[in-house]
Amino acid sequence: MTEKFYEDAIIIRQEEIATNIYSMWLHTEQIARLAKPGQFVTLYCRDGSRLLPRPISICEVDRGDCSIRLVYRIAGAGTAEFSRYHTGEQLRVMGPLGNGYPKKSRKALLLGGGIGIPPLLQLVKELNCEKQIVLGFRDECFLVEEFEACGKVYIATEDGSRGTKGNVLDVVTEKGLDAEIIYACGPMPMLRAVKQFAVQHGIQTWISLEERMACGVGACLGCVCKSTKKDAHTHVKNKRICTEGPVFRAREVDI
Amino acid sequence: MNMGVNLAGISLKNPILTASGTFGSGEEYAQLMDLNKLGGVITKGVANVPWEGNPTPRIAEVYGGMLNAIGLQNPGIDVFVERDIPFLAKYDTRIVVNVCGRSESDYVEVAERLADQPVDLLEINISCPNVKEGGIAYGQNPHAAAEITKAIKAVAKQPVIMKLSPNVTDIAEMARAVEAAGADAVSLINTITGMKIDVRKRRFALANRTGGLSGPAIHPIAVRMVYEAAQAVRIPIVGLGGVMCAEDALELILAGATAVSVGTANFTNPRITEEITDGIREYMLEEGVEDIRELIGAVR
């Protein structure tokens, strides 16, 4: 089991980088030291009517500065509460949680859709190979410059306002991108399409999943996904997204 | 000062237990808190064979509470005996195994398998609202509850706690029925059946449509039902339902609980059980209570 901590973090800075999308840098005692790309943390609300910690992927890690960056979307009252926090305020955090992406030295295609884009940033910074990055947005773009500093970036927007009109796979087809390994994170319809594409082309593919969570540490069995084979821990065809995931080999999960 | 209690012949170093299903087998929390500080761990329900549980979403948060419809996913008794019991046995805490089943023979099989295991108590789940067979089917009818209690008592080597459902008209009648059938203790309350609808998607928030409501929203119901059960039976009561702090645990003890399980609060703070135990100790110091047993059922 990976080492994890429950600690008070301090907000270094927070800003809205696109409509309802927030970027928050947190100073942590332990979490930054251990965090790997693709892992997540859970943030605890101060409002006692909201009991469950919110799982949020780690976007960037600065181990020297003991800090992590979270980029999240306001999806409800809990994330709205976080967005109102200011520099210097404390926030209860648990992490790092989950497995993270494996880092392989092969020609890589990184596919990110919407709020699934942030966890790919630390990954692309740490990958030491040829990298092609495709980012898909509904309309408004974010984090593009940060990705451009790490490799060739292609953009898709649903409304065609920037880059290719369509989704990330439309870009892959249009530009004829090929790869030996795919790393993806995004909404479920996108991940299903990515899995289908990967199977057709025989490309090793790693996808990051999400689900409603309660404990975040593998105890409550709230956040499972269907697996193609019996899981070694649960002994049924369910894998815990918070513990065995959130990153899975596409072929090992039934999505 | 004494914080130890006696639960159906088993001594607990303090009255704080973890509620079944919220704490896995303890292993999941062992890195975040000290299991040795618990009176005991009540494990996730285990059946005779592995169960897949319900489809997702299984979790929905509501104001002051949460709904769950896990559906008793579990790896089955074989894995549990091989992996989870040896893990817990390394700690200085009591092991309470929660048992679930779809039929009487399922429950009996698990109780038999646990007979020679280093387990201190059995807690029998006849109150899960999220499975179609077994579970609550035994927990809403006093005759059925008594029958399953008798069948398990006939084979169990450890004291048997029957976990009761709040989804009944008369909790006292249920408690009396299992007491008369030989139960060594009762545990209450399990979750209250609820439902949440996503108004934007116009869909049920849970794939199972209904789920069990837990958290502070249900705490006053737990206090009332523990009190009613305490007036009805002589066997000890494990009180639970929305305990978030020492004061909540003390309310259940004063209402008649010998021990208290903490469930949903583990999700809000993985160290909450330790903080609750410390808070009870502080209360006893402030109030000049020498022995926690003075508090059990002290309000009538």
Interface residues (C-beta under 8 A of the other chain):
Chain A: M1 E3 K4 F5 Y6 Y44 G48 S49 R50 L51 L52 P53 R92 M94 E211 R212 M213 A214 C215 G216 V217 G218 A219 C220 L221 G222 C223 V224 C225 H233 T234 H235 V236 K237 N238 T243
Chain B: G21 T22 F23 G24 E27 E28 Y29 Q31 L32 K44 P50 W51 E52 G53 T56 P57 R58 I59 A60 E61 Y63 G64 G65 M66 N68 I70 Q73 P75 G76 V79 G215 P216 M244 T264 A265 N266 F267 T268 N269 P270 R271
